[in-house]
Amino acid sequence: MIFYFAIAIAIFCCIPIEFSSRKFSLELNDSLNITKQGVVFIFTLMFVFFGGFRWLTGTDWVNYKNLFDDVASIKSLKYTGFEYGYALLNFVVKQIFDSYTVFLIVFYCLVIIPKVFIIKRLLLSVAFVFLYFCTYMGEMVAVRNALGVSILLCSIPAIHSRNKKQFLFLTLLATSVHYSCFAWIISYWLYHKRISKKHWLCFFIIAFALMFFGGFIYSSIINLIFKPFGNMGIIVSKILFYANDYIEPTNTVVKKIMSLVKRMVFLPLYFTIYNKLAKQSSYNRGILNLYLFGNLFSIAFMNSFQQLNRCVIANIFLEVILLPDLFMLIKSKSVKMLSIWILFLYGIEKLYFSIIPFKDVLVPFYLIFNYQNRTMY
């Protein structure tokens, strides 16, 4: 795991560059921001390099490698078990290059570069790169939903400018890569909605209630809905299985506790400085709405229908934008220095718990130039 923590520490050592400035400025003639852009550029290339040249490293390696090997024709795409858009990307790259490594390079360019580019447009921040790596390992081992999220994030400027056609196009394109991305469709309305802090507080109280009692409530609603349709026992039992019995492999008790602790610390903080944070950027109020909705949804389905949380992955991702902006509101040098170390500890904790569930396929991190065979899944 030294490999991962070394990268995290290297990025963290660059954070003081931006915290020496009171505001995030995007002026290209600002020498400080030229330095920050250079740091962001270097680490972005690093993530693409490691993602593109990885081998026998990461989750679902077998399924994704088999997909690439099996796509022989356009007609075969509908039988792959994957979304058509993602399968088509595999097919096109295979027809041109017939190399899985080339596909990975193309894939990670599409996943990482647009995401970093759009975040730079919203917020030029080295702290974002640190949180991006610690939370998502820089997406060096990402799967197809990460590509969907990148496309969805590219729709934020379209939402902001109320460009419905561009927003719909990007949302449908993302959905062709991962079906859960269609839930983003609500973001157009939610982004522009003015929601008071009191209303948000009420919504979160309901969400916490659903977290504890949702299993019973959801089961009752499902039985009530399907009762008029007669004998649909198999369908109902399958839905109830996902409601109450199915547990995501990574959703351990420890992770749930850490997730709740994080939300109990950060959410009240976001509510306290909601208006100040919204004034930092014209995008922030809308991004806050999307992020808070993602947390609301995750809490409500933390113990039931856990797979539904995939629908708000893009919303939760927005934390890596908001946290650096939150820290930049701090004016006291001593408090700001303390906040940097809190950020470091938070990032390392996130990185550690991202690696541990899949340590057997993440450690060591193999590249195609030098790897050893190991059992993959």
C-alpha positions in Angstrom: 0.0 0.0 0.0 3.1 2.2 0.1 2.5 3.0 -3.6 -0.9 4.6 -2.9 0.1 6.5 0.2 3.3 7.8 -1.5 1.2 9.4 -4.2 -1.2 10.9 -1.6 1.7 12.4 0.4 3.3 13.8 -2.8 0.0 15.6 -3.7 -0.5 16.8 -0.2 2.9 18.4 -0.1 1.8 20.6 -3.0 -1.4 21.9 -1.2 0.4 24.8 0.7 1.0 26.4 -2.8 -2.7 27.3 -3.0 -3.4 27.9 0.6 -0.9 30.7 0.5 -3.6 32.5 -1.5 -6.8 33.7 0.0 -8.9 33.1 -3.1 -9.0 30.7 -6.0 -8.2 32.9 -9.0 -8.4 31.6 -12.6 -6.3 34.4 -14.1 -3.7 32.8 -16.3 -1.2 35.6 -15.8 -1.2 34.8 -12.0 2.1 33.0 -11.4 0.6 31.1 -8.4 -2.2 29.7 -10.6 0.3 28.8 -13.3 2.1 26.7 -10.7 -1.2 25.2 -9.6 -2.1 24.4 -13.2 1.2 22.7 -13.6 0.7 20.5 -10.5 -2.8 19.6 -11.6 -1.6 18.7 -15.1 1.3 16.5 -13.9 -0.9 14.5 -11.5 -3.6 14.1 -14.1 -1.1 12.6 -16.6 0.1 10.4 -13.8 -3.4 9.0 -13.1 -3.9 8.4 -16.8 -0.5 6.7 -17.1 -1.1 4.3 -14.2 -4.7 3.6 -15.2 -3.8 3.0 -18.8 -0.9 0.7 -18.2 -2.2 -1.2 -15.2 -2.5 -5.0 -15.5 -4.2 -7.6 -13.3 -5.0 -4.7 -10.9 -8.5 -3.5 -9.9 -11.9 -4.9 -9.4 -14.0 -6.6 -12.1 -10.9 -7.2 -14.2 -12.1 -10.5 -15.5 -15.5 -9.2 -16.6 -14.2 -6.1 -18.4 -11.3 -8.0 -20.0 -13.7 -10.7 -21.3 -16.0 -8.0 -22.7 -13.1 -6.5 -24.7 -12.1 -10.0 -25.9 -15.6 -11.0 -26.9 -16.9 -8.0 -28.8 -16.5 -9.3 -32.4 -19.2 -7.5 -34.2 -21.8 -4.7 -33.9 -24.5 -7.4 -33.5 -22.7 -9.0 -30.6 -22.9 -5.7 -28.5 -26.5 -6.4 -27.5 -25.6 -9.7 -25.9 -22.6 -8.6 -23.8 -24.6 -7.8 -20.6 -23.1 -4.3 -20.6 -24.6 -1.0 -21.6 -24.5 -0.4 -25.4 -22.4 2.8 -25.3 -19.7 1.2 -23.2 -19.7 -2.0 -25.3 -19.5 0.1 -28.4 -16.4 1.9 -27.1 -14.8 -1.5 -26.5 -15.7 -2.6 -30.1 -14.4 0.5 -31.8 -11.0 0.4 -30.0 -10.7 -3.3 -30.6 -11.3 -2.9 -34.3 -8.7 -0.2 -34.6 -6.0 -1.3 -32.2 -6.9 -4.8 -30.9 -5.1 -4.0 -27.7 -6.6 -3.9 -24.2 -3.9 -1.6 -23.0 -4.7 0.9 -25.7 -8.4 0.6 -24.7 -7.4 1.3 -21.1 -5.4 4.4 -22.1 -8.4 5.7 -24.2 -10.8 4.9 -21.4 -8.8 6.7 -18.7 -8.3 9.7 -20.9 -12.1 9.9 -21.3 -12.6 9.3 -17.5 -10.0 11.5 -16.0 -9.1 14.4 -18.4 -12.7 15.7 -18.9 -13.4 15.4 -15.2 -10.3 17.4 -14.2 -10.9 19.9 -17.0 -14.5 20.6 -15.9 -13.4 20.8 -12.2 -10.7 23.3 -13.2 -13.3 25.4 -14.8 -15.3 25.5 -11.6 -12.4 25.5 -9.1 -8.6 25.5 -9.7 -7.4 23.5 -6.7 -4.6 21.2 -5.7 -6.7 20.2 -2.7 -9.2 18.8 -5.2 -6.5 16.6 -6.7 -5.6 15.3 -3.2 -9.2 14.5 -2.4 -9.8 13.1 -5.9 -7.0 10.6 -5.4 -7.7 9.7 -1.8 -11.5 9.2 -2.4 -11.3 7.6 -5.8 -7.6 6.6 -6.1 -7.5 9.1 -9.0 -9.8 6.7 -10.8 -6.7 4.7 -11.9 -8.7 1.5 -11.3 -12.1 3.0 -12.2 -14.9 1.0 -14.0 -17.6 2.2 -16.4 -19.7 4.2 -14.0 -16.7 6.6 -13.6 -17.0 7.4 -17.3 -20.7 8.0 -16.9 -20.0 10.4 -14.0 -17.4 12.3 -16.1 -20.0 12.9 -18.8 -22.5 14.0 -16.2 -20.1 16.5 -14.6 -19.5 18.0 -18.1 -23.2 18.8 -18.1 -23.0 21.2 -15.1 -22.1 24.2 -17.3 -25.1 23.3 -19.5 -27.3 23.2 -16.5 -25.9 26.5 -15.2 -26.6 28.2 -18.5 -30.0 26.4 -18.8 -29.0 24.7 -22.0 -31.6 21.9 -21.9 -30.6 20.2 -25.2 -27.0 19.9 -24.3 -27.9 18.7 -20.8 -30.3 16.0 -22.1 -27.7 14.9 -24.7 -25.0 14.4 -22.1 -27.3 12.7 -19.6 -28.5 10.2 -22.3 -24.9 9.7 -23.4 -23.8 8.9 -19.8 -26.8 6.6 -19.5 -25.6 4.6 -22.5 -22.4 3.9 -20.5 -24.2 3.2 -17.1 -27.9 3.0 -16.7 -27.8 4.5 -13.2 -26.8 7.9 -14.7 -30.3 8.5 -15.9 -31.2 9.5 -12.3 -29.1 12.7 -13.0 -32.1 14.0 -15.0 -33.5 15.5 -11.8 -30.4 17.7 -11.5 -31.6 20.3 -14.0 -34.5 21.2 -11.8 -32.7 20.7 -8.5 -29.7 22.8 -9.5 -31.8 25.9 -9.9 -34.2 25.3 -7.0 -34.0 27.7 -4.1 -34.3 25.4 -1.0 -34.1 26.9 2.5 -31.9 25.5 5.2 -35.0 24.7 7.2 -36.4 22.5 4.4 -33.1 20.8 4.0 -33.1 20.0 7.7 -36.6 18.5 7.5 -35.6 16.4 4.6 -32.5 15.0 6.4 -34.6 14.2 9.5 -36.9 12.1 7.2 -33.8 10.5 5.6 -32.4 9.5 8.9 -35.7 8.0 9.9 -35.8 6.0 6.7 -32.3 4.8 7.4 -33.5 3.1 10.6 -37.0 2.1 9.6 -36.8 2.1 5.8 -36.6 -1.7 5.5 -40.1 -2.1 7.0 -41.6 0.9 5.2 -40.2 -0.1 1.8 -41.4 -3.7 2.2 -44.9 -2.6 3.1 -45.1 -0.3 0.1 -43.8 -2.9 -2.3 -46.3 -5.5 -1.1 -49.1 -2.9 -1.3 -48.1 -2.0 -4.9 -47.9 -5.5 -6.2 -50.9 -6.9 -4.3 -53.4 -5.9 -7.1 -51.4 -7.8 -9.7 -52.0 -11.2 -8.2 -49.3 -13.9 -8.0 -46.0 -12.1 -8.6 -44.1 -13.9 -5.9 -40.8 -14.2 -7.7 -40.7 -10.5 -8.6 -41.7 -9.4 -5.2 -39.2 -11.7 -3.4 -36.4 -10.4 -5.7 -37.3 -6.8 -5.0 -37.5 -7.5 -1.2 -34.2 -9.2 -1.4 -32.6 -6.0 -2.7 -34.6 -4.0 -0.1 -33.6 -5.9 3.0 -31.1 -8.7 2.4 -28.6 -7.6 -0.3 -25.5 -6.0 1.1 -23.0 -4.2 -1.1 -19.6 -5.9 -0.6 -17.9 -2.7 0.4 -20.7 -1.5 2.7 -19.2 -2.8 5.9 -20.3 -1.8 9.4 -17.1 0.2 9.9 -17.6 2.0 6.6 -21.2 2.9 7.5 -20.0 4.3 10.9 -17.3 6.3 9.2 -19.8 7.6 6.6 -22.3 8.7 9.3 -19.5 10.3 11.4 -18.4 12.3 8.3 -21.9 13.4 7.5 -22.5 14.4 11.2 -19.4 16.6 11.0 -19.6 18.1 7.5 -23.3 18.5 6.9 -23.9 20.8 9.9 -20.9 22.8 8.7 -22.3 23.1 5.2 -25.6 24.3 6.7 -23.9 26.8 8.9 -21.9 28.5 6.0 -24.4 27.6 3.3 -24.9 31.2 2.2 -21.2 32.1 2.4 -20.2 29.1 0.4 -22.9 29.9 -2.2 -21.3 33.3 -2.7 -17.8 31.9 -3.4 -18.9 31.0 -6.9 -22.0 31.4 -9.1 -22.0 27.6 -9.4 -21.8 26.8 -5.7 -25.4 27.1 -4.7 -26.5 24.6 -7.5 -23.6 22.3 -6.7 -24.5 22.4 -3.0 -28.1 21.4 -3.9 -26.9 18.4 -5.9 -24.4 17.3 -3.2 -26.9 17.6 -0.4 -29.5 15.7 -2.4 -26.9 12.9 -3.0 -26.3 12.7 0.8 -30.0 12.8 1.5 -30.5 9.8 -0.9 -27.5 7.9 0.4 -28.7 8.2 4.0 -32.3 7.1 3.2 -31.0 4.0 1.4 -28.0 3.2 3.6 -29.6 0.0 5.0 -32.1 -0.8 2.3 -31.9 -0.9 -1.5 -28.2 -0.2 -1.2 -27.6 -0.6 -4.9 -29.7 2.6 -5.5 -26.9 4.6 -4.1 -25.2 4.1 -7.5 -27.7 6.6 -8.8 -26.1 9.5 -6.9 -22.4 8.7 -7.4 -22.1 11.9 -9.4 -23.7 13.9 -6.6 -21.5 12.5 -3.9 -18.4 13.2 -6.1 -19.1 16.9 -5.8 -17.6 16.8 -2.3 -14.1 17.0 -3.8 -15.1 20.4 -5.2 -16.9 21.8 -2.1 -14.4 20.8 0.6 -11.5 22.8 -0.8 -13.8 25.8 -1.3 -15.0 25.4 2.3 -11.4 25.5 3.6 -10.7 28.6 1.6 -13.3 30.5 3.6 -11.0 30.2 6.6 -9.0 33.4 7.1 -7.1 32.7 10.3 -3.6 31.3 9.4 -3.5 29.0 12.4 -6.9 27.7 11.8 -6.1 27.3 8.1 -3.0 25.3 9.0 -5.0 23.1 11.3 -7.6 22.6 8.5 -4.8 21.4 6.2 -3.9 18.6 8.6 -7.6 17.7 9.1 -7.8 17.5 5.3 -4.8 15.2 5.3 -6.1 12.9 7.9 -9.5 12.8 6.3 -8.0 12.0 2.9 -5.7 9.2 4.3 -8.7 7.6 6.0 -10.7 7.7 2.8 -7.8 6.2 0.9 -7.2 3.4 3.4 -10.9 2.3 3.5 -11.0 2.4 -0.3 -8.1 0.0 -0.6 -8.8 -2.5 2.3 -11.9 -4.2 0.8 -10.1 -5.0 -2.4 -6.5 -5.2 -1.1 -6.0 -8.6 -2.8 -6.4 -7.1 -6.3 -5.0 -3.6 -5.6 -1.8 -4.4 -3.7 0.7 -4.5 -5.3 -0.2 -2.2 -8.2 0.9 -4.0 -11.3 1.8 -2.4 -14.6 1.8 -4.3 -17.9 5.6 -3.9 -18.0 6.1 -5.9 -14.8 3.4 -8.1 -13.2 2.7 -11.5 -11.7 -0.3 -13.6 -12.2 -2.9 -13.6 -9.4 -6.5 -14.5 -8.9 -8.7 -11.8 -10.2 -12.5 -11.4 -10.1 
